[in-house]
């Protein structure tokens, strides 16, 4: 790691001020991406602003939704009785992120703000139609994700909480890289009051995306058979040493059918 | 850059140290505090050889900055035994010869301790899921899992699981 300064503000306003004061500042939540990146010297922030004391952790169950504070760890979401009750697929997804050590440090806000193209939470946020509340505004998931590692967030804007509407049916299926446990392909299927949505992570060159052809088919008939013949073009998908774009296209169909079949 | 003064509790003792911002907790444990039981394997959070328990949660000390440890209660592998008396997890790892080169063992011991603190009666599947972040390139995991299951049974005061 290169040298950097370190600040640990005790509230959100001070954290925003610290980030706004220096364009080279970086916020750290759980650090499960930032610290490896710093170790690889891929990033050189002047100051790292630690959000640990900003009081943004916590889970509340509302009428027909779950709201999760940005600094809530994956382990807390996975083990939350409220999340398990209202959106069991979301709790299950959190339990599939990384390993136990990662789940005890990594946070939902960090994951969404990073928008890794193979991360799990973006698929849940997009499929469930989550609302991401920041220090400046409320952003719909559809507007939040803007391409690989790119979001609507401004440099001095922090996620404070994320609200997920309850789903009548939802499931997440991940074909994971056995070493990193990132998604080679992950598909989140959700049926909510707003309709059926299918979000795909791990596969798209532009990060997480909605599979509109599958959504149309499932809106008419929510069954695995309904999407058996939906073809996913490989053109805009990632191909790398782990999986070709054609293989990812195939996996999207397999994971989506499994998710629909398992959705409860 | 000036060093940061950090106050923690490590293995039951209040411990203060000075560190640079770019030092990880693992760097501090090994190089400053001479607690060299925690190992640096991958240094990227994949192998779990640096596992410690921080405020009751299992974490990779290589992915936590030393300054992030401020105010935290840390348990390393050096804090698992009770003086000269080995913890049941340690004894069962020896009993089952659940190691070959031994490099991953401290991480496994700490991770197993954290597992059994959270869940005294895990199924084998739960144990394997919990320990998925600890890599062993020698044993194939079978003896490790047998040691974990027997340690759990011993700690519950039951006879051997198998």
Interface residues (C-beta under 8 A of the other chain):
Chain A: X1 X2 X3 X4 X5 X6 X8 X31 X32 X35 X36 X38 X39 X48 X50 X52 X73 X75 X98 X99 X100 X101 X102 X104 X105 X179 X180 X181
Chain B: X1 X4 X20 X21 X22 X24 X43 X44 X45 X46 X48 X51 X57 X58 X59 X60 X63 X64 X65 X67 X68 X70 X111 X114 X129 X130 X131 X132 X133
